[in-house]
Amino acid sequence: MNYDVIVIGSGPGGYVTAIRASQLGLKTAVVEAENLGGICLNWGCIPTKALLKSAQVFEYINHAADYGIKVNGSEADFTSIIKRSRGVADGMSKGIQFLMKKNKIDVLNGWGKIKKGGVVEVKGTDGKTVEYTAKNTILATGARSRELPNLPQDGKKVIGYRQAMSLEKQPKSMVVVGSGAIGVEFAYFYNSLGTKVTIVEYLPNIVPVEDEDVSKALERSFKKSGITIMNNSSVESVDTSGELCKVNIKTTTGMQVIEAEVVLSAVGITPNIENIGLEEVGVKTDKGRVVVDNFYRTNVPGVFAIGDIVQGQALAHVASAEGIICVENIAGHHPEPLDYNNIPGCTYCTPEIASVGYTEKAAKEAGYEVKVGKFPFSASGKASAAGVKDGFVKVIFDAKYGEFLGCHMIGTNVTEMIAEAVVARKLETTGMEVLKAVHPHPTMSEAMMEATADAYGEVIHL
Ligand SMILES: Cc1cc2nc3c(=O)[nH]c(=O)nc-3n(C[C@H](O)[C@H](O)[C@H](O)COP(=O)(O)OP(=O)(O)OC[C@H]3O[C@@H](n4cnc5c(N)ncnc54)[C@H](O)[C@@H]3O)c2cc1C
C-alpha cells in the first residue's frame, strides 16, 4: 500500500494532521496502537474536564443556598462520576472514527515503526506485521506519565494520571506530587469530593509556570478549600508496605512524613520515542525529544515529528497546530512557522487559570519596561451576579510601544476569555486598541478592557 502521508499516532497531533493532509488531496493513513484520539481524548484533556465538571456541579449544589435555593442533601457517587468521564472519552474517540471515515483516511490498527526507504511497519495485536510505504511519515506518538526514580508507579498506591481518572474507589487521602496543570486539576477534583489532599511542589510556588500573582491567588483559594500545600518540598521516597503510603518529604525545615492512601505522581511527561525505529533510520533526538526544524522536518528526508515528542509546550492545541503546519508545508504551501510565544495555557480547576505571553517577571527579565494593569472580578457586575468574585485579569504591556506582552487570568470562565488576548497579540494590537474595543456588559470579559484601562491609568470601576 502506498500513501502520500502516514501518520503514526492519532492524538490531537496525529488525527488533525491526517484530516488536513486529506483535505490537501494527499492519500493518508493513520496508525494507532490504542484508541483513536490519543491521550487528549482518552486520558487527558477531555476525561479530566468531565471529572472537573462533576466536581463543579457538586460544589454548586453544596452552595445552592448562596443562590437562594434549598437542596436537601447531596452525595457524590464516585463510581458514576468516573463512568461518566469514561463515557465522554469513548464518545469522543468514536467521533474521531467518524472523522477518519468522512475524510477517507485509512486507520491502521497496531504498533507503527519506521524503517529505511519510507517503509512503515505496522504490528497488529495478533503479532502479524504488515509493511506500507509512504512518501512522508509523520511521527505523532505523544507521551506518557513521567516516572521519577524515587517515585516508581505501581499503578495502585503510587499512580499516574491514567489510574487517577479511573480509580474504582475514592481514596480518603491523596498526596499529589507536582503542581502543574495536571496536578492541580486532580487536587481540586479529589478535594471537592472530600478526599484529604496534600500537594507537594519542589518550586517556591504552585503552578510554577504561571505569573506569581496567579500562583499566589490559587494557593490562597486551594488552602481555603482545605488543600494542604507544601512548597519548596520534594518527595524523597514512598513506603508502600503498609495499608497507607508513608510519603517521606524533604522540606525547608527538615524531613516530614505524610500518610496517604494514594500518591499521584504528576511530575510531567516522557515522550514516546522508544521502539518506533528512530535509531534504525537515524533520526536525531535530543534530551528525549525528536529534533525538528520550523516545519517539523527531522534530519531524515521524508520523516517528520510533531506534538509531545518534539520541543515546545506539551499541549493538544500545540500538537494540532504543528501538524497542520507540517502537512501544509509537505503539500507545497507556505505556512507561517508557529509562534511559541503566543500559545495559551489553561488549567481547569476552580478557580480556572489562563495565560498567554510573558509573565511580569519574564518581561522584566527580557529587558522590557512594563505597564501592568489588573482588574479584580470582585469589581465586576457579572461576577457579583454570578457569585464568582474570586480572581482577576492581569495584563502586561511594553511601556514604550504599547506591545501586548502578556495576559494572566484566574477566575470563573477565564479559559474561555483568554482567546481574546491570543487574537489581540496575533494581530499585534497595542493596549489602546484593546481598551477602545467596546466589550459587552455585563460580562466577565469586561475585566480585560478594565485591566487594560488600569495599565493606562483610565480604569473606571475601581
Ligand atoms: C491528565 C492530562 C490532562 C491534560 N489536559 C490538557 C488540556 O486540558 N489541554 C491541553 O491542551 N492539553 C492537555 N493535556 C496534554 C495533551 O493531552 C497532550 O499535549 C496531547 O495529547 C499531545 O498530543 P499528541 O498528538 O502529541 O500525542 P498523544 O495525544 O499522546 O497521542 C499519541 C498517540 O500515539 C499512539 N502511539 C504511540 N506510539 C505508537 C506507535 N508506535 N504506533 C501506533 N500508535 C502509537 C498512542 O497510543 C496515542 O494514541 C493533558 C494531558 C494529560 C495527561
The ligand as an SDF file (V2000), in Angstrom:
LIG
                    3D

 53 58  0  0  0  0  0  0  0  0999 V2000
   -4.2870   14.3160   32.5050 C   0  0  0  0  0  0  0  0  0  0  0  0
   -3.9580   15.1890   31.3430 C   0  0  0  0  0  0  0  0  0  0  0  0
   -4.7120   16.3250   31.1050 C   0  0  0  0  0  0  0  0  0  0  0  0
   -4.4190   17.1320   30.0100 C   0  0  0  0  0  0  0  0  0  0  0  0
   -5.1750   18.2450   29.7880 N   0  0  0  0  0  0  0  0  0  0  0  0
   -4.8930   19.0390   28.7330 C   0  0  0  0  0  0  0  0  0  0  0  0
   -5.6860   20.1740   28.4580 C   0  0  0  0  0  0  0  0  0  0  0  0
   -6.6530   20.4660   29.1500 O   0  0  0  0  0  0  0  0  0  0  0  0
   -5.3770   20.9330   27.3800 N   0  0  0  0  0  0  0  0  0  0  0  0
   -4.3080   20.6390   26.5710 C   0  0  0  0  0  0  0  0  0  0  0  0
   -4.0590   21.3640   25.6120 O   0  0  0  0  0  0  0  0  0  0  0  0
   -3.5360   19.5560   26.8170 N   0  0  0  0  0  0  0  0  0  0  0  0
   -3.7990   18.7650   27.8670 C   0  0  0  0  0  0  0  0  0  0  0  0
   -3.0360   17.6570   28.0970 N   0  0  0  0  0  0  0  0  0  0  0  0
   -1.9020   17.3920   27.1870 C   0  0  0  0  0  0  0  0  0  0  0  0
   -2.3780   16.7580   25.8930 C   0  0  0  0  0  0  0  0  0  0  0  0
   -3.1550   15.6180   26.1860 O   0  0  0  0  0  0  0  0  0  0  0  0
   -1.1960   16.3890   25.0290 C   0  0  0  0  0  0  0  0  0  0  0  0
   -0.3700   17.5150   24.8630 O   0  0  0  0  0  0  0  0  0  0  0  0
   -1.6440   15.8980   23.6810 C   0  0  0  0  0  0  0  0  0  0  0  0
   -2.4630   14.7610   23.7980 O   0  0  0  0  0  0  0  0  0  0  0  0
   -0.4420   15.5600   22.8030 C   0  0  0  0  0  0  0  0  0  0  0  0
   -0.8980   15.1470   21.5710 O   0  0  0  0  0  0  0  0  0  0  0  0
   -0.0500   14.1730   20.6350 P   0  0  0  0  0  0  0  0  0  0  0  0
   -0.8550   14.0430   19.3870 O   0  0  0  0  0  0  0  0  0  0  0  0
    1.3360   14.6660   20.5400 O   0  0  0  0  0  0  0  0  0  0  0  0
    0.0280   12.7900   21.3900 O   0  0  0  0  0  0  0  0  0  0  0  0
   -0.9960   11.8690   22.1710 P   0  0  0  0  0  0  0  0  0  0  0  0
   -2.2780   12.5300   22.4390 O   0  0  0  0  0  0  0  0  0  0  0  0
   -0.2200   11.3660   23.3300 O   0  0  0  0  0  0  0  0  0  0  0  0
   -1.2790   10.6990   21.1480 O   0  0  0  0  0  0  0  0  0  0  0  0
   -0.3070    9.8250   20.7540 C   0  0  0  0  0  0  0  0  0  0  0  0
   -0.9570    8.5760   20.2340 C   0  0  0  0  0  0  0  0  0  0  0  0
    0.0210    7.7830   19.5910 O   0  0  0  0  0  0  0  0  0  0  0  0
   -0.2030    6.4240   19.8840 C   0  0  0  0  0  0  0  0  0  0  0  0
    1.0670    5.7370   19.6840 N   0  0  0  0  0  0  0  0  0  0  0  0
    2.2220    5.8910   20.3580 C   0  0  0  0  0  0  0  0  0  0  0  0
    3.1930    5.1390   19.8180 N   0  0  0  0  0  0  0  0  0  0  0  0
    2.6290    4.4820   18.7720 C   0  0  0  0  0  0  0  0  0  0  0  0
    3.1120    3.5820   17.7960 C   0  0  0  0  0  0  0  0  0  0  0  0
    4.3970    3.2350   17.7620 N   0  0  0  0  0  0  0  0  0  0  0  0
    2.2500    3.1020   16.8860 N   0  0  0  0  0  0  0  0  0  0  0  0
    0.9480    3.4760   16.8830 C   0  0  0  0  0  0  0  0  0  0  0  0
    0.4480    4.3340   17.7620 N   0  0  0  0  0  0  0  0  0  0  0  0
    1.2740    4.8550   18.6890 C   0  0  0  0  0  0  0  0  0  0  0  0
   -0.6970    6.4310   21.3070 C   0  0  0  0  0  0  0  0  0  0  0  0
   -1.4410    5.2530   21.5770 O   0  0  0  0  0  0  0  0  0  0  0  0
   -1.5610    7.6850   21.3170 C   0  0  0  0  0  0  0  0  0  0  0  0
   -2.8910    7.3700   20.9800 O   0  0  0  0  0  0  0  0  0  0  0  0
   -3.3240   16.8190   29.1600 C   0  0  0  0  0  0  0  0  0  0  0  0
   -2.5690   15.6640   29.3970 C   0  0  0  0  0  0  0  0  0  0  0  0
   -2.8860   14.8670   30.4680 C   0  0  0  0  0  0  0  0  0  0  0  0
   -2.0630   13.6450   30.6960 C   0  0  0  0  0  0  0  0  0  0  0  0
  1  2  1  0
  2  3  1  0
  2 52  2  0
  3  4  2  0
  4  5  1  0
  4 50  1  0
  5  6  2  0
  6  7  1  0
  6 13  1  0
  7  8  2  0
  7  9  1  0
  9 10  1  0
 10 11  2  0
 10 12  1  0
 12 13  2  0
 13 14  1  0
 14 15  1  0
 14 50  1  0
 15 16  1  0
 16 17  1  0
 16 18  1  0
 18 19  1  0
 18 20  1  0
 20 21  1  0
 20 22  1  0
 22 23  1  0
 23 24  1  0
 24 25  2  0
 24 26  1  0
 24 27  1  0
 27 28  1  0
 28 29  2  0
 28 30  1  0
 28 31  1  0
 31 32  1  0
 32 33  1  0
 33 34  1  0
 33 48  1  0
 34 35  1  0
 35 36  1  0
 35 46  1  0
 36 37  1  0
 36 45  1  0
 37 38  2  0
 38 39  1  0
 39 40  1  0
 39 45  2  0
 40 41  1  0
 40 42  2  0
 42 43  1  0
 43 44  2  0
 44 45  1  0
 46 47  1  0
 46 48  1  0
 48 49  1  0
 50 51  2  0
 51 52  1  0
 52 53  1  0
M  END
$$$$
